[in-house]
Each structure stands twice: as structure tokens, then as C-alpha cells.
Amino acid sequence: MDQRPSLDDQRWTVTYAIRQGDQAIARGDWALALDHYRSANAPALKVAQTGGADRDHAVLGSVYYNLAELHVRTGDIATGWLTALQACKVYGRLDPTRARPSAVRSCVSGTNRGRAEERVALNADARSRYVLLCAGLVDKVGSHALRADVGDSPLDRVTDLARVIKRIGEPAVRTYEELVRHGQNYTRFDVSRTRSRIVQARTVLGT
């Protein structure tokens, strides 16, 4: 008899670990939250690779996204940056616009527009935070940090902070502007939040 956990069992494990992690976040216990999210990582990756459903990939993206924040909170900005990169890769595959602001209008005007909006927004949000963490890493380690060999090409093959801001950060802001203009679920607050990350990243360049 096959004793390996089923996909549903693994999904339950991920959900439980995320719930525990979120409770620890609410208490401000970043180290405990990090432990819980770490325990969600492997089964979430396994489910996404085996199940292949969009919702499973979205859950994996959320695990990476929160892990990035928790690594930074606990003082490991390099691992936070790498995990943010992983979140961008996952969300990028789900985003029907492929991070192109010009494609937002057509992607959110058809059926299932609510889900499309969410997928577009998740990718733009993850990319804007990736830009902010790129700036933090450059500020801490130096400009060579973004050229680190992480076993895969850096996001969009961009390894210079100024180009990261221009090619990844600025389109993320424009994406939210397009979501506000053509969608139903996002507001100017989302634009402002995303823009503030890019402004913070520019301070590292002194611009």
C-alpha cells in the first residue's frame, strides 16, 4: 500500500503551516513565523510541481512572498532577496499580461476578470518588492550583489540597480495605474504603495 501523502494531504499541511505562520506574524513573532513558513515551503513546491493547478502555484507564490519578508525581518536580506526572486518567477507564470502594463486592459475585460486582476496585481506587487530588496541588497553588499550566481538567471537578466528600477519597478507602478483605470478591485492606494517602494529604491542611487 502506498503510504505517501496525497495531494490533498499535502495541501492541508501547507494550509495549516501558513495559518500558524500568519498567527505568529500577527503577534510579531518573526522567527516563529519564519519556521512555520519554512515548513510550508517544501510541500507547497511539491504540490505545485505535481498538481500543477493555478491555485497551487498561487499558494507557492504566497509562501515565497511571505518568506522573503520574514527573512528580511529576521536580518537575512540576501535570502530575502533570493526568495523574492522566486516569488516573482511563480507569479510571473500566472500573470496573463507577462508584466506588460499595456496588456492590462485586454486581460481584465473578459470573463474571470476578478481572477485575472488578482494575478496581474500579485505579479506587479511581487516585482515592486523585489526591486526594493534589490536596492536593500546593493546598499548593504554593493552593486555586485545582483550579479550573484543563484543557479538561474536573475529576473529579466537585469543586474544593474538603475535598470532594475526602470525595467521592473516602473512597469509595476504603471500596471497598478492600469488596474485602477480598467479594473474593479484596486485603488490609488495600491498605486501609492507600489510607487513608494520604487522611490525608496531610488534613494540608494541618490536619485
Wavefront OBJ file of the C-alpha trace (Angstrom):
o trace
v 0.000 0.000 0.000
v 1.295 3.458 -0.974
v 1.807 5.414 2.258
v 2.890 8.644 0.581
v 0.673 11.621 1.465
v -1.891 12.533 -1.164
v -2.006 15.941 -2.799
v -4.921 16.874 -0.574
v -2.938 15.818 2.497
v -0.011 17.963 1.383
v -2.328 20.880 0.651
v -3.688 20.571 4.189
v -0.130 20.583 5.570
v 0.636 23.763 3.638
v -2.596 25.454 4.718
v -2.003 24.582 8.373
v 1.603 25.835 8.306
v 0.543 29.088 6.633
v -2.222 29.591 9.188
v 0.235 29.074 12.037
v 2.719 31.389 10.365
v 0.128 34.112 9.917
v -0.824 33.869 13.585
v 2.826 34.293 14.537
v 3.084 37.300 12.194
v 0.059 38.864 13.882
v 1.908 38.556 17.209
v 5.107 39.980 15.747
v 6.988 36.727 16.339
v 9.011 36.807 13.132
v 11.319 33.897 13.971
v 8.425 31.536 14.718
v 6.567 32.728 11.623
v 9.680 32.012 9.567
v 9.816 28.465 10.939
v 6.190 27.849 10.005
v 6.572 29.231 6.514
v 9.739 27.212 6.002
v 7.756 24.106 6.882
v 5.178 25.093 4.248
v 7.779 25.615 1.533
v 8.694 22.049 0.540
v 5.144 20.640 0.447
v 3.882 23.746 -1.377
v 6.568 23.277 -4.016
v 5.750 19.570 -4.290
v 2.035 20.251 -4.714
v 2.670 22.913 -7.351
v 5.012 20.634 -9.282
v 2.721 17.603 -9.028
v -0.746 19.126 -9.131
v 0.029 21.944 -11.495
v -3.194 23.844 -10.779
v -3.062 27.632 -10.863
v -4.264 27.797 -7.275
v -1.394 25.571 -6.151
v 1.133 27.829 -7.880
v -0.550 30.875 -6.345
v -0.158 29.341 -2.879
v 3.507 28.617 -3.582
v 3.965 32.221 -4.680
v 2.420 33.440 -1.441
v 4.757 31.209 0.581
v 7.802 32.648 -1.199
v 6.425 36.184 -0.882
v 5.970 35.905 2.877
v 9.241 34.053 3.359
v 11.026 36.967 1.677
v 9.553 39.424 4.156
v 10.285 37.159 7.110
v 13.908 36.647 6.089
v 14.338 40.409 5.932
v 12.598 40.839 9.291
v 14.998 38.365 10.859
v 18.066 40.061 9.372
v 18.853 37.925 6.304
v 18.305 40.319 3.411
v 20.268 38.172 0.934
v 17.965 35.189 1.423
v 15.007 37.569 1.411
v 16.114 38.890 -1.980
v 16.533 35.387 -3.376
v 13.130 34.292 -2.078
v 11.515 37.436 -3.515
v 13.043 36.456 -6.851
v 11.384 33.039 -6.544
v 8.031 34.681 -5.787
v 8.361 36.788 -8.927
v 9.057 33.712 -11.034
v 5.975 31.912 -9.741
v 3.647 34.900 -10.031
v 5.106 35.768 -13.422
v 3.881 32.473 -14.858
v 0.350 33.212 -13.618
v 0.198 36.810 -14.853
v -1.665 36.917 -18.198
v -0.016 40.244 -19.068
v 3.515 38.895 -18.563
v 4.222 42.100 -16.629
v 3.244 44.333 -19.570
v 1.148 47.315 -18.436
v -0.132 47.797 -21.987
v -1.822 44.381 -21.823
v -3.775 45.024 -18.618
v -6.884 46.460 -20.267
v -7.479 43.488 -22.556
v -6.670 40.932 -19.857
v -9.120 42.287 -17.298
v -12.021 42.960 -19.651
v -13.132 39.387 -20.345
v -14.553 36.547 -18.318
v -12.993 35.708 -14.953
v -11.808 39.297 -14.769
v -11.558 39.168 -10.982
v -9.059 36.344 -11.077
v -7.158 38.000 -13.926
v -6.905 41.233 -11.943
v -5.616 39.344 -8.928
v -2.963 37.513 -10.952
v -1.784 40.738 -12.585
v -1.672 42.556 -9.246
v 0.177 39.782 -7.432
v 2.951 39.840 -10.016
v 3.238 43.630 -10.002
v 3.312 43.647 -6.201
v 5.970 40.934 -6.035
v 8.099 42.684 -8.649
v 7.928 46.042 -6.885
v 9.050 44.464 -3.647
v 11.813 42.603 -5.483
v 13.067 45.987 -6.687
v 13.059 47.322 -3.127
v 15.002 44.296 -1.887
v 17.462 44.683 -4.773
v 18.129 48.204 -3.517
v 18.495 46.987 0.047
v 20.964 44.316 -1.008
v 23.008 46.752 -3.089
v 23.043 49.191 -0.180
v 24.285 46.502 2.182
v 26.610 44.442 -0.016
v 27.461 46.583 -3.025
v 26.488 46.868 -6.685
v 27.917 43.438 -7.487
v 25.257 41.755 -5.312
v 22.664 41.470 -8.085
v 25.110 39.554 -10.255
v 25.356 36.701 -7.747
v 25.077 33.205 -9.206
v 21.817 31.874 -7.801
v 21.561 28.859 -10.088
v 19.315 30.655 -12.569
v 19.255 33.906 -14.487
v 18.355 36.999 -12.458
v 14.894 38.389 -13.102
v 14.717 39.655 -16.698
v 18.517 39.245 -16.796
v 18.821 42.693 -15.222
v 21.694 43.013 -12.748
v 22.154 46.792 -12.524
v 20.014 48.585 -9.935
v 19.165 51.545 -12.167
v 17.938 49.166 -14.865
v 16.086 47.050 -12.285
v 14.164 50.149 -11.252
v 13.440 51.221 -14.826
v 12.607 47.835 -16.362
v 10.933 46.109 -13.415
v 9.871 48.722 -10.873
v 8.398 51.428 -13.070
v 6.256 48.973 -15.097
v 4.904 47.586 -11.810
v 3.643 51.057 -10.900
v 2.132 51.518 -14.362
v 0.456 48.125 -14.044
v -1.381 49.261 -10.920
v -2.321 52.510 -12.653
v -3.861 50.446 -15.445
v -5.648 48.221 -12.939
v -7.183 51.285 -11.330
v -8.182 52.625 -14.730
v -9.648 49.442 -16.216
v -10.258 47.070 -13.297
v -12.597 46.957 -10.338
v -10.603 45.762 -7.347
v -7.672 48.158 -6.888
v -7.348 51.798 -5.883
v -4.910 54.698 -5.883
v -3.686 53.398 -2.526
v -2.218 50.396 -4.344
v -0.508 52.711 -6.818
v 0.912 54.834 -3.997
v 2.127 51.789 -2.052
v 3.893 50.405 -5.101
v 5.352 53.754 -6.102
v 6.729 54.294 -2.589
v 8.818 51.145 -2.939
v 10.339 52.428 -6.141
v 11.014 55.829 -4.570
v 12.797 54.073 -1.681
v 14.849 52.046 -4.154
v 15.902 55.240 -5.952
v 17.282 56.698 -2.728
v 20.028 54.086 -2.863
v 21.077 55.545 -6.218
v 20.738 59.059 -4.877
v 18.076 59.916 -7.461
l 1 2 3 4 5 6 7 8 9 10 11 12 13 14 15 16 17 18 19 20 21 22 23 24 25 26 27 28 29 30 31 32 33 34 35 36 37 38 39 40 41 42 43 44 45 46 47 48 49 50 51 52 53 54 55 56 57 58 59 60 61 62 63 64 65 66 67 68 69 70 71 72 73 74 75 76 77 78 79 80 81 82 83 84 85 86 87 88 89 90 91 92 93 94 95 96 97 98 99 100 101 102 103 104 105 106 107 108 109 110 111 112 113 114 115 116 117 118 119 120 121 122 123 124 125 126 127 128 129 130 131 132 133 134 135 136 137 138 139 140 141 142 143 144 145 146 147 148 149 150 151 152 153 154 155 156 157 158 159 160 161 162 163 164 165 166 167 168 169 170 171 172 173 174 175 176 177 178 179 180 181 182 183 184 185 186 187 188 189 190 191 192 193 194 195 196 197 198 199 200 201 202 203 204 205 206 207
